[in-house]
Amino acid sequence: MKWRVVNYYAWLTMSSFKGLLLLFGVKFKMCLGFSRYQYRDIVVINANRAACSSIVFFKRTSAAIDVIKTTDSCRFNRVLNQIRIVVNVKMPLKAMYHRNGRICLVDMTQWPFEKQPEASIKEYACTLVRESTRGRICQNKIPCVKRTEARIEKVCVEEAIRFVRKWNDGSFDWIGYQNSTLRKR
């Protein structure tokens, strides 16, 4: 258990490729024993088994990716290009993107999947779109410093809202999503 916590925090502070290989390489598979699934070139890893089982996390992630695919092919391609690994971990934010390795960290405990499964899948899809937008911004070498952080987050949230507007069914509260997302960051 201590090894997981140490490596998780070490990974957050390390920005080197060597550190990511250490975390997601052989030691990650053998010592931690997390199950890995792959869906459309995205590796799905559940590191927070208390939140849900690995199969449930994989099904939720694949359902969110399918929602993105059926809704908007441009954003679907961006998700596939910018996110290589999705990891479920316990953290204070709903999601976080790390450019090195194109890793999207999510916390499944932040969404009410048991109470509202369809709305939670859609919100999870919006989160993946938002984090892939952040990856695209990082790819363009735009620095995320204090001066630009608020503007970058605003662009990412607006992109997720443009994605939501394509549904045209009124089943998703995108204003509430925007407010909760900006508050959680």
N, C-alpha and C positions, 0 to 999 in steps of 0.2 A: 504494500500500500504506500509506504513512504517513497519507494522508487518512482511510482506514478506521479506523486505530487512534486517531487524534486524535478523530474524531467519535464513536467508540464510547465512549471515556472521557469526552468532553465530555457525551455523552448521559447517562451514568451519574451525572454530577454535576449536570446541569441538571434542574430539575423544572418548567420552564416549558413551556407549550404551544408557544411559539414555537420553542424548542429542538427539540422533537419534530417540528414541521413541517419544520424545517431538515433533520433527519436523515432523515425518512421522506417528504419532499416530492420536488420535482423534482430536486434535487441527488442525493438518494439513488438515484433510478431512473436518472438519466442518467450520473452520474459513476462510481458503483459498479458499475452494470450487473448487479445481482442479479436473478435471475428471481423473479417473484412469481406465486404461484398462489392461487386462492381456493377454499375448500371450506366450504360451509354458513356463509357470512358471516364466515369466519375467513381472514385473509390469511396465507399461509405463505411465508416468505422464508428462503432458504438463504444465509447470509453466511459459512459455513465449508465451502467446497467441498472442503477436504482430508478432511473427515469422511465425506462422501457427496455424490453428485450431487443436483441440485435435484429431479429426478424421484423419486429414492429417498426423499429427505426428505419430499416431498409425499405419497408413498404411505404412508410410515410414520405421518405425522401423520393422514392421512385414515383409516387403519386403526385408530389409537388412538381417534379421535373416533367411529368406527363401533362400536367395542367399548363405549364409554361409552353410546352411543345404545341399543344392544341390551340393555345391562345395567340401566340406571337412567335413566328419562326426566327425573327431577327434577335429577339431577346433570348430565345432558346439557344441559338448559336453562340451568343455571348456567354451564357452560363456554361456551355460546354467548353468554350475556349479559356475562360478565366477561372473556373473552379475545377481543380483536379481531385481534391480530397474534401469530403465533408465529414467532420468529426463531431459527435455528440459528447459534450463535456459539461460539467457543472461550472457555471460562471455567472457573474451578476448581469451580464448583457444577454439579449436574445441571440445575437450573432456577432461575429467578429471575423474580419478577413485578414489574412497574412499573405503578403505578396510572395515571399520566398516559398516556393512549393505550391503556390496557388491553393492555399488551405482555407476553408471556411469552417470556423468553429461555431456550433449552434448549441443551444441549451433547450432540450425538448420539454423541460419542466415549465418553460415560460409560456407555452401555448395550452389552451384548454381542449386537448384532443378528445377527452372522454365526454365532455359536455357538448362541444360543437365541432364534430370531426371535419365536416366539409369546409366550414369557415376557417378552421385552423390549418387545413391543407392549403387553402388559398393564401392565407397570411404567410405561411412557410414559403410558398412559391414566391410571394412578393419579397420576402427576405432574401431568398436566393438571387432574385433579380437585382435587388439593391446591392448585395455584396459583390455580384459580378460586375456591376457598374463601378463600384469602388476599385475592383481589380483592373478594369479598363482605364480608369483614371491613373492608377499607379503605373500601368504599362506605358502610358504617355509621358512618364517621368514628371508628373506634376507632384511636387512635394506636399505631404500632409503635415504641415507645421501649424503652430497656433494661429497664424495669420490666415491660413487657407482652410483650416479644418471645418469651420462652420459652413463655408460655401460648398465644400466637397460633400458634406453630409446632406446639405439641402439639395444638391444636384442628384444624389443617389436616391433620396426619398421621392423627389419629383419624378424620377424615372420609374420608380415602383408604382407611383400613382398613375402615370401614363399607362403602365401595364394593366392596372386594375380597371381603368376606364374602357379597356377593350372588351370587358365581360358584358357590359350593358344589361346586367340582370338585377342590379340593385341589392344583391344578396351580401355584398361586402361593404362594410363601413370604412371607406378609404380615408375619411376625415379623422375618424377615431384611430385608424392605423397610423396616420401621419403624426397625430398628437402623441400616441404611445411610443412611437419610434423615436421621435425627437426627445421625448422625456427620458427614455431609457438610455440614450447615448451619453 
